[in-house]
């Protein structure tokens, strides 16, 4: 028994010694030209590897570095550079017949630059497709042929940059990129997943299937994906290039499928700290957005078929088209929001650049909006109609602001202003806001109407008139409207009524007896004043 154990120990020792000695007798670097050649042929790009080493116990061959050449149409810098390449191999074929059969590839810390041209082509479009003219390096005759099969591809801790060859578009940079591809095949669908952080704020995850690879343009390979984006900082990441004044933190969960040209996308968008406009401040209310869209991957255009906006219980619908034209994103959208609770919208107003008088707020009632938004996203023009019903502007006494009307019309002061109905036609552009056909019914005063403008820095210039329901001194003029102006700023509006104009209009209304008409007006005013 001892002799058997002794011989088993000797055999085991010889085997261990053989395994330890194998790397000294097999130079893995002899396979480098063959591996470079096969990768060059497969990708259609020149591939360069650093020195190869055999790590027998791990069952892998490693290279010090890896580079894949760029498509000549996009310049000379490398398409991909990595600090190391690990190739998992089947050991017995390698040991017995020096046949290198790869089972998996791991590319560590790669720098990958994806670039798109104005035509829609990407610099990876020609990988394994258009550029089939790459030839293996010379001097490979007599070498052991390489059998390359890959069941698993990993990219770990990479950096991925997506950019454009022309225009001002800021590159999108993805950091700590980890990609896993399983059962890769050029002729059938394969599974993949990606997880990464977005430079400037945010994280992205996606998984799904892709393939078979398009033999002409790999960028047009069909795929199905599940996509998750969390807390994407629009301004920090540069994703607001098309509208620099737009900011917020975007979260998206959805899915999509593409035939290589059109992507059909469905999901839910949530935006926190939304800000629209130069003078706006971030919203304290979350905006949610159910999306169904069709996007052209090459033309950067698409159709928003459904855009259901949720702000608490307030609901609106946004639909339309968008298309990249030159260095602008041109929109043609329609927004419809009937009967939205004002209480839900009030916290969103500062994010839209809407300023209420200092200390005032809206409470109760409903708002309706029908707007068309057209033009470049950074110079968008919105026009249409707005309406309010049964709301209260708390902390703002409108009759007191029109002090002359309050004094002469017998209107009681109140710390708040109730608005029964309000409507207007509005046009909002980078040059400011133009409001026409303003109509308000304020029970404490009567009916107000007029038009005016709000400048980009919130300076007011309105010409209005008030038909007052009065029992005071102005009863003598009947239902004659009282003209007034609104100036100052949106936060501190200044109202000025023109009572003299009312008297003049009353005088003009009587023909052949101007003196009598003026006398009647003055006598009525003075008489009522004495009676108080």
CORHU-V273080 format. One record per residue. PHI is phi as a letter, one per 20 degrees, with the letter a starting at -180 (NA if undefined). Layout:
phi=PHI
phi=PHI
This chain:
phi=NA
phi=f
phi=f
phi=f
phi=f
phi=f
phi=f
phi=f
phi=f
phi=f
phi=f
phi=f
phi=f
phi=f
phi=f
phi=f
phi=f
phi=f
phi=f
phi=f
phi=e
phi=g
phi=g
phi=f
phi=d
phi=d
phi=e
phi=f
phi=f
phi=f
phi=e
phi=f
phi=g
phi=f
phi=f
phi=f
phi=f
phi=f
phi=f
phi=f
phi=f
phi=f
phi=e
phi=m
phi=c
phi=f
phi=d
phi=c
phi=d
phi=f
phi=g
phi=e
phi=c
phi=e
phi=d
phi=f
phi=f
phi=e
phi=m
phi=b
phi=d
phi=d
phi=d
phi=f
phi=b
phi=b
phi=c
phi=c
phi=f
phi=f
phi=f
phi=g
phi=f
phi=d
phi=o
phi=d
phi=g
phi=f
phi=f
phi=b
phi=c
phi=c
phi=f
phi=a
phi=c
phi=d
phi=d
phi=f
phi=c
phi=e
phi=f
phi=f
phi=g
phi=f
phi=f
phi=e
phi=c
phi=l
phi=d
phi=e
phi=d
phi=e
phi=d
phi=b
phi=c
phi=c
phi=d
phi=d
phi=l
phi=f
phi=d
phi=c
phi=d
phi=d
phi=c
phi=d
phi=e
phi=g
phi=f
phi=o
phi=f
phi=d
phi=f
phi=e
phi=g
phi=e
phi=f
phi=m
phi=c
phi=f
phi=e
phi=e
phi=e
phi=f
phi=c
phi=f
phi=g
phi=f
phi=n
phi=e
phi=f
phi=n
phi=f
phi=f
phi=f
phi=d
phi=e
phi=d
phi=c
phi=c
phi=e
phi=b
phi=c
phi=c
phi=c
phi=c
phi=l
phi=e
phi=c
phi=c
phi=d
phi=d
phi=b
phi=c
phi=f
phi=c
phi=n
phi=e
phi=g
phi=f
phi=f
phi=e
phi=d
phi=d
phi=d
phi=l
phi=f
phi=c
phi=c
phi=c
phi=d
phi=d
phi=l
phi=f
phi=b
phi=e
phi=d
phi=b
phi=f
phi=c
phi=e
phi=b
phi=b
phi=b
phi=c
phi=b
phi=d
phi=d
phi=g
phi=n
phi=p
phi=p
phi=b
phi=c
phi=c
phi=b
phi=b
phi=r
phi=c
phi=c
phi=o
phi=f
phi=f
phi=f
phi=f
phi=e
phi=b
phi=f
phi=f
phi=d
phi=f
phi=f
phi=b
phi=c
phi=c
phi=d
phi=c
phi=c
phi=c
phi=c
phi=l
phi=f
phi=e
phi=g
phi=f
phi=f
phi=e
phi=n
phi=f
phi=e
phi=g
phi=f
phi=b
phi=g
phi=e
phi=e
phi=b
phi=q
phi=d
phi=d
phi=c
phi=c
phi=c
phi=a
phi=b
phi=b
phi=c
phi=c
phi=e
phi=o
phi=d
phi=d
phi=d
phi=e
phi=c
phi=c
phi=r
phi=c
phi=d
phi=c
phi=d
phi=d
phi=l
phi=f
phi=b
phi=c
phi=o
phi=f
phi=e
phi=f
phi=c
phi=g
phi=f
phi=e
phi=d
phi=f
phi=d
phi=d
phi=b
phi=e
phi=c
phi=c
phi=b
phi=c
phi=c
phi=e
phi=f
phi=e
phi=e
phi=l
phi=c
phi=a
phi=c
phi=e
phi=f
phi=b
phi=b
phi=e
phi=e
phi=c
phi=c
phi=m
phi=e
phi=f
phi=c
phi=b
phi=c
phi=c
phi=c
phi=q
phi=c
phi=b
phi=b
phi=f
phi=c
phi=m
phi=d
phi=c
phi=d
phi=e
phi=d
phi=b
phi=c
phi=c
phi=d
phi=c
phi=c
phi=e
phi=l
phi=e
phi=g
phi=f
phi=g
phi=f
phi=e
phi=g
phi=f
phi=e
phi=g
phi=f
phi=f
phi=e
phi=n
phi=e
phi=d
phi=e
phi=g
phi=g
phi=n
phi=e
phi=b
phi=e
phi=c
phi=m
phi=n
phi=c
phi=c
phi=c
phi=b
phi=c
phi=c
phi=d
phi=d
phi=c
phi=o
phi=g
phi=f
phi=e
phi=c
phi=f
phi=d
phi=d
phi=b
phi=q
phi=c
phi=c
phi=b
phi=c
phi=c
phi=l
phi=d
phi=c
phi=e
phi=f
phi=m
phi=b
phi=d
phi=f
phi=g
phi=f
phi=f
phi=e
phi=g
phi=f
phi=f
phi=f
phi=f
phi=e
phi=e
phi=m
phi=e
phi=e
phi=f
phi=b
phi=f
phi=c
phi=c
phi=e
phi=d
phi=f
phi=b
phi=b
phi=b
phi=a
phi=d
phi=c
phi=c
phi=d
phi=b
phi=g
phi=e
phi=p
phi=d
phi=d
phi=d
phi=c
phi=l
phi=f
phi=b
phi=c
phi=d
phi=d
phi=g
phi=f
phi=d
phi=q
phi=d
phi=d
phi=b
phi=q
phi=b
phi=r
phi=c
phi=c
phi=f
phi=g
phi=e
phi=m
phi=e
phi=d
phi=b
phi=c
phi=d
phi=c
phi=b
phi=c
phi=e
phi=e
phi=e
phi=c
phi=d
phi=e
phi=f
phi=e
phi=f
phi=f
phi=e
phi=m
phi=e
phi=f
phi=f
phi=d
phi=f
phi=b
phi=d
phi=c
phi=c
phi=n
phi=c
phi=f
phi=f
phi=c
phi=f
phi=d
phi=d
phi=c
phi=e
phi=d
phi=f
phi=g
phi=f
phi=f
phi=f
phi=f
phi=f
phi=f
phi=f
phi=f
phi=f
phi=d
phi=e
phi=m
phi=b
phi=f
phi=f
phi=f
phi=f
phi=f
phi=f
phi=f
phi=f
phi=f
phi=f
phi=f
phi=f
phi=f
phi=f
phi=f
phi=f
phi=f
phi=f
phi=f
